[in-house]
């Protein structure tokens, strides 16, 4: 992929020079829910689970963010982090402090729009996730698996059934029953605590069934 193609697909590559490149190992916490942070992050490589505490104090996976995505943007408006970010894999991120952000917008005012667009996308994602809970179970699971493959840019979803249940909001037994059917249909294959998508088109068809 050429540098021009990268710029068209992800304009943030133009502004990484303003950030600080950091490496986080798997299971490392990047930031915690409720903390008033000093800046936001851009994911260059890896996967990051975005978690939120439920009413009974358990973790619910709101999203799994991957390459090219921002996390923690709300601190720019002097708000605390809405969620906790935990590295699902070894990850490389760029940290942009509030001071870095001010420097960026002095030279590149279009960054304000890019940040706002990212926040709007997050709101749409949360609203969409809420609406999807009223759909049938196969639709819900298919939707989230497709979202995860898009984030990781691979047809191997590196989540256990228990983790997926925290993401989708369904019981592990429900996930197991659906996966059992899909395995017989040749849509997925489970191995080494990972979900391998064998028939992506068949999985997508679950969204229109």
C-alpha positions as CSV (number, residue, x, y, z in Angstrom):
1,X,0.0,0.0,0.0
2,X,1.4,3.4,-1.0
3,X,1.8,6.3,1.5
4,X,-0.9,8.2,-0.5
5,X,-3.3,5.3,0.0
6,X,-2.5,5.2,3.7
7,X,-3.2,9.0,4.0
8,X,-6.6,8.6,2.2
9,X,-7.7,5.8,4.3
10,X,-6.4,7.1,7.6
11,X,-5.5,10.8,7.9
12,X,-4.1,10.4,11.4
13,X,-0.8,9.1,9.8
14,X,-0.1,12.7,9.0
15,X,-0.1,13.8,12.6
16,X,1.7,11.0,14.4
17,X,4.8,13.2,14.7
18,X,3.0,15.2,17.4
19,X,2.5,12.1,19.6
20,X,4.7,9.9,21.7
21,X,5.1,6.3,20.5
22,X,4.4,3.7,23.3
23,X,4.5,0.0,23.6
24,X,2.0,-1.9,25.8
25,X,2.2,-5.6,26.5
26,X,-0.8,-7.9,26.4
27,X,-3.2,-7.3,29.4
28,X,-1.6,-3.9,30.1
29,X,-4.1,-1.2,31.1
30,X,-3.7,1.9,29.0
31,X,-6.2,4.0,31.0
32,X,-8.9,3.4,33.6
33,X,-12.6,4.4,33.6
34,X,-13.4,7.5,35.7
35,X,-9.8,8.8,35.6
36,X,-9.3,12.4,34.4
37,X,-6.5,11.7,31.9
38,X,-4.0,13.9,30.2
39,X,-4.6,12.8,26.6
40,X,-5.9,10.4,24.0
41,X,-4.3,7.5,22.1
42,X,-4.0,6.3,18.5
43,X,-3.6,2.6,17.9
44,X,-0.9,1.9,15.3
45,X,-0.7,-1.9,15.9
46,X,-2.5,-4.4,18.1
47,X,-6.0,-4.8,19.7
48,X,-7.4,-3.0,22.7
49,X,-10.5,-4.0,24.6
50,X,-12.7,-1.1,25.7
51,X,-14.4,-2.2,29.0
52,X,-17.1,-0.6,31.1
53,X,-18.3,-1.6,34.6
54,X,-21.9,-2.9,34.8
55,X,-24.3,-2.3,37.6
56,X,-23.2,-5.6,39.3
57,X,-19.5,-4.5,39.0
58,X,-18.6,-6.9,36.2
59,X,-16.7,-5.8,33.0
60,X,-18.7,-5.5,29.8
61,X,-16.7,-5.2,26.6
62,X,-18.0,-2.2,24.7
63,X,-15.7,-2.5,21.7
64,X,-12.4,-4.0,20.5
65,X,-10.4,-1.2,18.9
66,X,-7.7,-1.9,16.3
67,X,-5.3,-0.2,13.9
68,X,-6.1,3.4,13.0
69,X,-8.6,4.0,15.8
70,X,-8.6,6.6,18.5
71,X,-9.4,5.9,22.2
72,X,-9.9,8.2,25.1
73,X,-10.7,11.3,23.1
74,X,-13.2,12.6,25.6
75,X,-10.4,13.9,27.9
76,X,-9.8,16.7,25.5
77,X,-13.0,18.2,26.8
78,X,-11.7,17.8,30.4
79,X,-14.0,14.8,30.9
80,X,-12.8,11.6,32.6
81,X,-12.3,8.4,30.6
82,X,-15.7,6.8,29.9
83,X,-14.2,3.3,30.0
84,X,-11.1,1.2,30.7
85,X,-8.7,0.3,27.9
86,X,-6.9,-3.0,28.2
87,X,-4.5,-4.4,25.6
88,X,-5.8,-7.7,24.2
89,X,-2.6,-8.1,22.3
90,X,0.8,-6.5,22.4
91,X,0.1,-3.1,21.1
92,X,1.9,0.0,19.7
93,X,0.1,3.3,20.3
94,X,0.7,7.0,20.0
95,X,-0.2,9.2,23.0
96,X,-1.3,12.7,22.4
97,X,-1.4,14.9,25.4
98,X,-3.7,18.0,25.7
99,X,-0.6,20.1,25.0
100,X,0.2,18.0,21.9
101,X,-3.4,18.5,20.7
102,X,-3.2,22.2,21.1
103,X,0.0,22.3,19.0
104,X,-1.7,20.1,16.3
105,X,-4.7,22.3,15.9
106,X,-2.6,25.4,15.6
107,X,-1.0,24.0,12.5
108,X,-3.7,21.6,11.4
109,X,-7.2,22.9,12.5
110,X,-8.8,20.1,10.5
111,X,-7.8,17.8,13.4
112,X,-10.7,19.2,15.4
113,X,-13.1,17.8,12.8
114,X,-11.3,14.4,12.8
115,X,-11.5,14.1,16.6
116,X,-15.2,15.1,16.5
117,X,-15.9,12.5,13.8
118,X,-14.2,9.8,16.0
119,X,-16.4,10.7,18.9
120,X,-19.6,10.7,16.8
121,X,-18.6,7.2,15.5
122,X,-18.2,6.0,19.1
123,X,-21.7,7.3,19.9
124,X,-23.2,5.6,16.8
125,X,-21.4,2.4,17.8
126,X,-22.9,2.4,21.3
127,X,-26.3,3.2,20.0
128,X,-26.1,0.5,17.4
129,X,-25.0,-2.0,20.0
130,X,-28.0,-1.1,22.2
131,X,-30.4,-1.5,19.3
132,X,-28.9,-4.9,18.3
133,X,-29.7,-6.4,21.6
134,X,-33.3,-6.6,20.4
135,X,-32.3,-8.8,17.4
136,X,-32.2,-12.6,17.5
137,X,-29.1,-14.2,18.9
138,X,-27.5,-15.3,15.6
139,X,-27.8,-11.8,14.2
140,X,-26.2,-10.4,17.4
141,X,-23.3,-12.8,17.3
142,X,-22.7,-12.5,13.6
143,X,-22.7,-8.7,13.8
144,X,-20.1,-8.6,16.6
145,X,-17.9,-11.2,14.9
146,X,-17.9,-9.2,11.7
147,X,-17.0,-6.0,13.7
148,X,-14.1,-7.9,15.4
149,X,-12.8,-9.2,12.1
150,X,-12.9,-5.6,10.7
151,X,-11.0,-4.3,13.8
152,X,-8.3,-7.0,13.6
153,X,-8.2,-7.2,9.8
154,X,-8.1,-11.0,10.0
155,X,-10.7,-13.8,9.9
156,X,-9.4,-15.1,13.2
157,X,-11.2,-13.7,16.3
158,X,-8.9,-13.9,19.3
159,X,-11.6,-14.0,21.9
160,X,-12.8,-16.9,24.1
161,X,-16.5,-17.7,24.2
162,X,-16.5,-16.2,27.7
163,X,-15.0,-13.0,26.5
164,X,-17.4,-12.9,23.5
165,X,-20.3,-13.3,25.9
166,X,-19.1,-10.2,27.8
167,X,-18.9,-8.4,24.5
168,X,-22.3,-9.4,23.0
169,X,-24.2,-9.5,26.3
170,X,-25.4,-13.1,25.9
171,X,-24.8,-16.1,28.1
172,X,-21.9,-18.4,27.4
173,X,-24.4,-21.3,27.0
174,X,-26.2,-19.3,24.3
175,X,-22.9,-18.6,22.5
176,X,-21.9,-22.3,22.7
177,X,-25.2,-23.4,21.2
178,X,-24.9,-21.0,18.2
179,X,-21.3,-21.9,17.7
180,X,-22.2,-25.6,17.7
181,X,-24.7,-25.0,14.9
182,X,-22.3,-22.8,12.9
183,X,-19.5,-25.4,13.3
184,X,-21.7,-28.0,11.7
185,X,-22.6,-25.6,8.9
186,X,-18.9,-24.9,8.2
187,X,-19.1,-21.2,9.1
188,X,-16.6,-21.3,11.9
189,X,-14.0,-23.5,13.5
190,X,-12.8,-23.2,17.1
191,X,-9.2,-23.9,17.9
192,X,-6.8,-22.8,20.6
193,X,-9.4,-20.5,22.2
194,X,-9.8,-18.6,18.9
195,X,-12.7,-18.3,16.5
196,X,-11.7,-19.0,12.9
197,X,-14.2,-17.6,10.3
198,X,-14.3,-20.3,7.5
199,X,-17.2,-18.9,5.5
200,X,-17.4,-15.1,5.8
201,X,-20.2,-14.8,3.3
202,X,-22.3,-17.3,5.2
203,X,-21.6,-15.4,8.4
204,X,-22.7,-12.1,6.7
205,X,-25.9,-13.8,5.5
206,X,-26.9,-14.1,9.2
207,X,-27.4,-10.4,9.2
208,X,-30.1,-10.6,6.6
209,X,-31.7,-13.9,7.6
